[in-house]
Amino acid sequence: MNWKKGTLGASGMLVLVILIGLMLRTPITTLPLMLGDLANKLEVSKSSLGILTTLPLIMFMLFSSVASTILKRWGFKKSLLGTLAILLVGSLLRLIVTMPTMIIGTSLIGMGIAYLNVYMPSFVTAYFPSNIGLYTSVYTFSMMFGVALFNVITAPIMVWAGWWSMLIVLAITPLLALIIWLFLMPHLSEEIHEPQVEVKKEAMSNDQIWVNKKAWAFLIMFGSQSILNYTFTAWMPSLMAYHQVGSGVIGIIMAAFSLIGLPITVLLPQLLVKWGRLGKLFLVGSAGVAGLIASGILFFQNTSSTIFWMIESLLLGYAIGLFFMFVVTMFAIKTSNPYRTAQLSGMAQAGGYFIAALGPVTYGWAFGLNPTGNLQNVAFVVAITLATIMGVIIVKTKKI
């Protein structure tokens, strides 16, 4: 990575990557923790605020595929600047606690995160081509650690300073990131963010990513792991409660589901960069086996055993975490330039989040009919199997 002035920019980039990682999920996952207070402030029912948790996913679907076009037209500098500004405006709007500003602010935040989801694999490829695994680990670890951290600090901060103070905390992160990026922009070498003419033509002339059969393996794998993740986090607590598992135990089990992904975010990207085909196939296979075991034992779920549900959570957490990190890292590894990375990432995430949006709704319908029905369990098996098969195809794919 080349800089016009010293190494200060390199340190700034590291801080920026960490801050971006924090913004990828916490603005979405923290808001549900204060829905009760927010509902009281707005004088509406808590259920009527469900739209605030659904909006980001809708924005992911709508704007992920647009991100690569913006990136090609504006380049990395302006694209990231605009995205950080969108996130900041959305966060500031949510400080004005009215229903319209909450909806608009949350929509802008969802749009900004949709862009960042697409930009980051491409961003890492462009600015850290020799350290793709390391910096992918940095921002994904920051993303997952941020979720866990904000889950822990939200309640104490709300008690100490009020629930509105958490909205201020959530607005500080994009503000800091924007300031750092404004400082870094003049120090970046132009050739880092501006592709050579022939590379740009290649990326711009190949807008047929949606008809590329190899690219669909990424979409299906991303969608499969997303539908597993969103469905598990949305409905597994209710399923455990149905089996008389205590609320405190449920919290611990769900925390374990999240925390098992942290070491995966640190280790997996670098292993994918270093290991050959057999090593990658082993990793995909291990996730597939863990996921199928987790799906299989759900057929025998009529128990309140903490051990049973902890094993279920850890196995599925490992599988989903590995599938997610695998496909995100392979966006960069399996593409020839940053703009192609953005095209593939945008296509896979747009389609993948559309698939993911169907999961909680359809599972909820099936849960209402029969909480312990085999239909849901079969769906888990199918999703795990699809993710595993697509992972094998991705490993065998040379470049897109």
C-alpha positions as CSV (number, residue, x, y, z in Angstrom):
1,M,0.0,0.0,0.0
2,N,1.5,3.3,-1.1
3,W,1.0,6.6,0.6
4,K,2.0,10.1,-0.4
5,K,3.1,11.0,3.2
6,G,4.6,8.7,5.7
7,T,2.8,5.9,7.5
8,L,0.2,7.9,9.4
9,G,-2.3,7.1,6.6
10,A,-1.7,3.4,7.2
11,S,-2.6,3.7,10.8
12,G,-5.6,5.8,9.9
13,M,-6.8,3.2,7.4
14,L,-6.6,0.5,10.1
15,V,-8.8,2.6,12.5
16,L,-11.2,3.3,9.6
17,V,-11.6,-0.4,8.8
18,I,-12.3,-1.1,12.5
19,L,-14.9,1.7,12.6
20,I,-16.6,0.5,9.4
21,G,-16.7,-2.9,10.9
22,L,-18.6,-1.5,13.9
23,M,-21.1,0.2,11.6
24,L,-22.0,-2.9,9.6
25,R,-24.4,-4.3,12.2
26,T,-24.6,-2.4,15.4
27,P,-27.0,0.4,14.1
28,I,-29.4,-2.5,13.3
29,T,-29.0,-4.9,16.2
30,T,-28.9,-2.2,18.9
31,L,-32.2,-0.5,18.1
32,P,-34.4,-3.6,19.1
33,L,-32.9,-3.4,22.6
34,M,-34.6,0.0,23.1
35,L,-37.9,-0.6,21.2
36,G,-39.9,-0.5,24.5
37,D,-38.6,3.0,25.4
38,L,-38.9,4.2,21.9
39,A,-42.5,3.0,21.6
40,N,-43.4,4.8,24.9
41,K,-41.8,8.0,23.5
42,L,-43.7,7.8,20.2
43,E,-46.9,6.6,22.0
44,V,-47.3,3.6,19.7
45,S,-47.3,-0.1,20.3
46,K,-44.1,-2.0,20.3
47,S,-45.3,-4.2,17.5
48,S,-45.8,-1.3,15.3
49,L,-42.1,-0.5,15.4
50,G,-41.3,-3.9,13.8
51,I,-40.8,-2.0,10.5
52,L,-37.6,-0.5,11.9
53,T,-36.1,-3.9,12.2
54,T,-37.3,-4.9,8.7
55,L,-36.3,-1.8,6.8
56,P,-32.5,-2.5,6.8
57,L,-33.0,-5.9,5.2
58,I,-35.3,-4.3,2.5
59,M,-32.6,-1.7,1.8
60,F,-30.0,-4.4,1.6
61,M,-32.0,-6.1,-1.2
62,L,-32.7,-2.8,-3.0
63,F,-29.3,-1.2,-3.0
64,S,-26.7,-3.9,-2.9
65,S,-26.7,-4.4,-6.7
66,V,-26.5,-0.6,-7.3
67,A,-23.3,-0.2,-5.2
68,S,-20.9,-1.5,-7.9
69,T,-22.3,0.9,-10.5
70,I,-21.7,3.8,-8.1
71,L,-18.2,2.6,-7.3
72,K,-17.3,2.4,-11.0
73,R,-18.6,5.9,-11.7
74,W,-17.3,7.7,-8.6
75,G,-14.2,5.6,-7.5
76,F,-13.4,4.5,-4.0
77,K,-12.8,8.0,-2.5
78,K,-16.1,9.6,-3.4
79,S,-18.1,6.5,-3.0
80,L,-17.0,5.9,0.5
81,L,-17.3,9.6,1.4
82,G,-20.9,9.6,0.2
83,T,-21.7,6.4,2.0
84,L,-20.3,7.6,5.3
85,A,-22.3,10.8,4.9
86,I,-25.5,8.9,4.3
87,L,-24.9,6.9,7.5
88,L,-24.2,10.0,9.5
89,V,-27.3,11.8,8.2
90,G,-29.4,8.7,9.0
91,S,-28.0,8.5,12.5
92,L,-28.6,12.2,13.1
93,L,-32.2,11.9,11.9
94,R,-32.9,9.2,14.4
95,L,-31.9,11.6,17.2
96,I,-35.1,13.5,16.3
97,V,-37.5,11.0,17.8
98,T,-40.6,11.1,15.5
99,M,-42.0,8.2,13.5
100,P,-41.1,9.8,10.1
101,T,-37.5,10.6,11.1
102,M,-37.0,7.2,12.6
103,I,-38.2,5.5,9.4
104,I,-36.2,7.8,7.1
105,G,-33.1,7.6,9.3
106,T,-33.2,3.8,9.5
107,S,-33.8,3.6,5.8
108,L,-30.7,5.7,5.1
109,I,-28.7,3.6,7.6
110,G,-29.8,0.5,5.8
111,M,-28.8,2.0,2.4
112,G,-25.4,3.0,3.8
113,I,-24.7,-0.4,5.3
114,A,-25.9,-2.1,2.0
115,Y,-23.2,-0.1,0.2
116,L,-20.5,-0.9,2.8
117,N,-21.3,-4.6,2.6
118,V,-20.5,-4.5,-1.1
119,Y,-17.6,-2.0,-0.9
120,M,-15.6,-3.7,1.9
121,P,-14.4,-6.8,0.0
122,S,-13.5,-4.6,-2.9
123,F,-12.0,-2.0,-0.6
124,V,-9.7,-4.6,0.9
125,T,-8.7,-5.9,-2.5
126,A,-7.8,-2.4,-3.7
127,Y,-6.0,-1.0,-0.7
128,F,-4.5,-4.2,0.9
129,P,-3.9,-6.6,-2.0
130,S,-1.1,-8.3,-0.1
131,N,-3.1,-8.6,3.1
132,I,-6.6,-9.6,2.0
133,G,-7.0,-12.2,4.7
134,L,-5.8,-10.0,7.5
135,Y,-7.9,-7.0,6.8
136,T,-11.0,-9.0,6.0
137,S,-10.5,-10.5,9.5
138,V,-10.1,-7.0,11.0
139,Y,-13.4,-5.6,9.7
140,T,-15.5,-8.8,10.1
141,F,-14.1,-9.3,13.7
142,S,-15.0,-5.7,14.4
143,M,-18.5,-6.2,13.0
144,M,-19.2,-9.3,15.2
145,F,-17.4,-8.0,18.3
146,G,-19.3,-4.7,17.9
147,V,-22.6,-6.5,18.1
148,A,-21.6,-8.4,21.2
149,L,-20.2,-5.2,22.8
150,F,-23.2,-3.1,22.1
151,N,-25.5,-5.9,23.4
152,V,-23.5,-5.7,26.7
153,I,-23.2,-1.9,27.1
154,T,-26.6,-0.8,25.9
155,A,-28.5,-1.7,29.1
156,P,-26.0,0.0,31.5
157,I,-25.8,3.1,29.3
158,M,-29.6,3.4,29.1
159,V,-29.8,3.1,32.9
160,W,-27.0,5.6,33.5
161,A,-27.8,8.2,30.8
162,G,-31.2,7.3,29.3
163,W,-32.1,5.3,26.2
164,W,-31.7,8.3,23.9
165,S,-28.0,8.4,24.8
166,M,-27.5,5.2,22.8
167,L,-28.7,6.9,19.7
168,I,-25.9,9.5,20.3
169,V,-23.3,6.7,20.7
170,L,-24.5,5.1,17.4
171,A,-24.1,8.5,15.7
172,I,-20.6,9.0,16.9
173,T,-19.1,6.1,14.9
174,P,-20.0,7.4,11.4
175,L,-19.0,10.9,12.5
176,L,-15.5,9.6,13.4
177,A,-15.2,7.5,10.3
178,L,-16.2,10.4,8.1
179,I,-13.6,12.7,9.8
180,I,-10.8,10.1,9.4
181,W,-11.7,9.4,5.7
182,L,-11.7,13.2,5.0
183,F,-8.2,13.3,6.4
184,L,-7.0,10.2,4.5
185,M,-8.3,11.1,1.1
186,P,-5.6,13.6,0.2
187,H,-2.9,11.1,1.3
188,L,-4.0,8.2,-0.8
189,S,-2.0,7.6,-4.0
190,E,-4.3,8.1,-7.0
191,E,-3.4,4.8,-8.6
192,I,-4.8,2.9,-5.7
193,H,-8.4,4.0,-6.2
194,E,-8.4,4.7,-9.9
195,P,-8.3,1.6,-12.0
196,Q,-6.3,1.5,-15.2
197,V,-8.3,2.2,-18.3
198,E,-8.3,-1.4,-19.5
199,V,-9.4,-2.7,-16.1
200,K,-12.2,-0.2,-15.8
201,K,-13.4,-1.1,-19.3
202,E,-13.4,-4.8,-18.3
203,A,-15.5,-4.1,-15.3
204,M,-17.9,-1.7,-17.0
205,S,-18.3,-3.8,-20.2
206,N,-19.3,-6.9,-18.2
207,D,-22.6,-6.0,-16.7
208,Q,-23.9,-9.5,-17.3
209,I,-22.9,-10.7,-13.9
210,W,-26.5,-11.9,-13.3
211,V,-26.2,-14.4,-16.2
212,N,-22.8,-15.7,-15.1
213,K,-23.4,-19.3,-13.9
214,K,-20.3,-19.2,-11.7
215,A,-21.6,-16.0,-9.9
216,W,-24.8,-17.7,-9.0
217,A,-22.9,-20.1,-6.7
218,F,-21.9,-17.1,-4.7
219,L,-25.5,-15.8,-4.6
220,I,-27.0,-19.1,-3.5
221,M,-24.3,-19.7,-0.9
222,F,-24.7,-16.2,0.5
223,G,-28.4,-16.5,0.5
224,S,-28.3,-19.9,2.2
225,Q,-26.2,-18.8,5.1
226,S,-28.2,-15.6,5.4
227,I,-31.5,-17.3,5.6
228,L,-30.0,-19.7,8.3
229,N,-28.6,-16.8,10.3
230,Y,-31.7,-14.6,10.2
231,T,-34.1,-17.4,10.9
232,F,-32.0,-18.9,13.7
233,T,-31.6,-15.5,15.5
234,A,-35.3,-14.6,15.0
235,W,-36.9,-17.9,16.0
236,M,-34.6,-20.1,18.0
237,P,-35.3,-18.2,21.3
238,S,-39.0,-18.8,20.7
239,L,-38.4,-22.4,20.0
240,M,-36.3,-22.9,23.1
241,A,-38.9,-21.0,25.2
242,Y,-41.6,-23.4,23.8
243,H,-39.5,-26.2,25.3
244,Q,-39.4,-24.5,28.7
245,V,-35.8,-23.3,28.5
246,G,-35.3,-20.4,30.9
247,S,-34.9,-16.9,29.5
248,G,-31.5,-16.5,31.2
249,V,-30.2,-19.7,29.7
250,I,-31.6,-18.7,26.3
251,G,-29.6,-15.5,26.4
252,I,-26.4,-17.4,27.2
253,I,-27.0,-19.9,24.4
254,M,-27.7,-17.1,21.9
255,A,-24.5,-15.3,23.0
256,A,-22.6,-18.5,22.4
257,F,-24.0,-18.7,18.9
258,S,-22.6,-15.2,18.2
259,L,-19.3,-15.6,20.1
260,I,-18.2,-18.8,18.3
261,G,-18.0,-16.7,15.1
262,L,-15.2,-14.5,16.5
263,P,-12.3,-16.9,16.2
264,I,-13.6,-17.8,12.7
265,T,-13.4,-14.1,11.6
266,V,-9.8,-14.0,12.8
267,L,-8.5,-17.2,11.4
268,L,-10.5,-18.2,8.3
269,P,-9.7,-15.4,5.8
270,Q,-6.0,-15.9,6.3
271,L,-6.4,-19.7,6.0
272,L,-8.3,-19.2,2.7
273,V,-5.6,-17.0,1.3
274,K,-2.8,-19.5,2.3
275,W,-4.4,-22.9,1.8
276,G,-4.9,-24.6,-1.5
277,R,-7.9,-26.3,-2.9
278,L,-7.9,-29.3,-0.6
279,G,-7.6,-27.1,2.5
280,K,-10.5,-24.9,1.3
281,L,-12.6,-28.0,0.6
282,F,-11.9,-29.3,4.1
283,L,-13.1,-26.0,5.7
284,V,-16.3,-26.1,3.6
285,G,-16.8,-29.7,4.4
286,S,-16.4,-29.2,8.2
287,A,-19.0,-26.5,8.1
288,G,-21.4,-28.7,6.2
289,V,-20.9,-31.6,8.6
290,A,-21.4,-29.4,11.6
291,G,-24.5,-27.8,10.0
292,L,-26.1,-31.2,9.1
293,I,-25.5,-32.6,12.6
294,A,-27.2,-29.4,14.0
295,S,-30.1,-29.8,11.6
296,G,-30.4,-33.5,12.3
297,I,-30.6,-33.2,16.0
298,L,-33.5,-30.8,15.6
299,F,-35.6,-33.8,14.7
300,F,-35.2,-34.9,18.3
301,Q,-35.7,-31.5,19.9
302,N,-38.4,-32.3,22.5
303,T,-36.2,-31.4,25.5
304,S,-35.3,-28.5,27.7
305,S,-31.8,-29.7,28.2
306,T,-29.3,-26.8,28.3
307,I,-26.6,-29.1,26.9
308,F,-28.8,-30.1,23.9
309,W,-29.5,-26.5,22.9
310,M,-26.0,-25.3,23.6
311,I,-24.6,-28.0,21.2
312,E,-27.2,-27.0,18.7
313,S,-26.2,-23.4,18.9
314,L,-22.5,-24.0,18.8
315,L,-22.7,-26.3,15.8
316,L,-25.0,-24.1,13.8
317,G,-23.0,-21.0,14.9
318,Y,-19.8,-22.6,13.6
319,A,-21.4,-23.6,10.3
320,I,-23.1,-20.2,9.6
321,G,-20.0,-18.3,10.7
322,L,-17.7,-20.2,8.5
323,F,-20.0,-20.1,5.5
324,F,-20.4,-16.3,5.9
325,M,-16.6,-15.7,6.2
326,F,-15.9,-18.1,3.4
327,V,-18.1,-16.4,0.8
328,V,-17.1,-12.8,1.9
329,T,-13.4,-13.6,1.6
330,M,-13.9,-15.5,-1.7
331,F,-15.5,-12.4,-3.2
332,A,-12.0,-10.9,-3.3
333,I,-10.0,-14.0,-4.0
334,K,-12.1,-15.2,-6.9
335,T,-12.2,-11.9,-8.8
336,S,-9.6,-10.2,-11.0
337,N,-9.9,-6.6,-9.8
338,P,-11.7,-4.5,-7.1
339,Y,-14.5,-3.4,-9.4
340,R,-15.2,-7.0,-10.4
341,T,-15.2,-7.8,-6.7
342,A,-17.9,-5.1,-6.1
343,Q,-20.0,-6.4,-9.0
344,L,-19.9,-10.0,-7.7
345,S,-20.4,-8.9,-4.1
346,G,-23.4,-6.6,-5.0
347,M,-25.1,-9.3,-7.1
348,A,-24.7,-12.0,-4.4
349,Q,-25.8,-9.8,-1.6
350,A,-28.8,-8.4,-3.4
351,G,-30.1,-11.8,-4.3
352,G,-28.9,-13.3,-1.0
353,Y,-30.7,-10.9,1.2
354,F,-33.9,-11.4,-0.8
355,I,-33.6,-15.1,0.0
356,A,-32.9,-14.2,3.7
357,A,-36.0,-12.0,4.0
358,L,-38.1,-15.0,3.2
359,G,-36.7,-17.1,6.1
360,P,-38.1,-15.6,9.3
361,V,-41.5,-15.0,7.7
362,T,-41.9,-18.6,6.4
363,Y,-40.4,-20.1,9.5
364,G,-42.9,-18.0,11.6
365,W,-45.8,-19.3,9.5
366,A,-44.6,-22.9,10.0
367,F,-43.9,-22.3,13.7
368,G,-47.5,-21.1,14.1
369,L,-48.8,-24.3,12.6
370,N,-46.5,-26.6,14.5
371,P,-43.6,-25.3,16.6
372,T,-41.8,-28.7,16.4
373,G,-42.8,-29.6,12.9
374,N,-40.3,-31.4,10.6
375,L,-40.9,-29.0,7.8
376,Q,-38.7,-26.4,9.5
377,N,-36.0,-29.0,10.2
378,V,-36.0,-30.2,6.6
379,A,-35.6,-26.6,5.4
380,F,-32.5,-26.3,7.6
381,V,-31.0,-29.4,6.1
382,V,-31.7,-28.1,2.6
383,A,-30.1,-24.7,3.3
384,I,-27.0,-26.3,4.8
385,T,-26.7,-28.8,1.9
386,L,-27.0,-25.9,-0.7
387,A,-24.4,-23.8,1.1
388,T,-22.0,-26.7,1.2
389,I,-22.4,-27.7,-2.5
390,M,-22.1,-24.0,-3.6
391,G,-19.0,-23.7,-1.4
392,V,-17.4,-26.7,-3.2
393,I,-18.3,-25.1,-6.6
394,I,-16.7,-21.8,-5.5
395,V,-13.5,-23.5,-4.5
396,K,-13.2,-25.1,-7.9
397,T,-14.0,-21.8,-9.7
398,K,-10.8,-20.1,-11.0
399,K,-11.8,-16.5,-11.5
400,I,-15.0,-14.6,-12.3
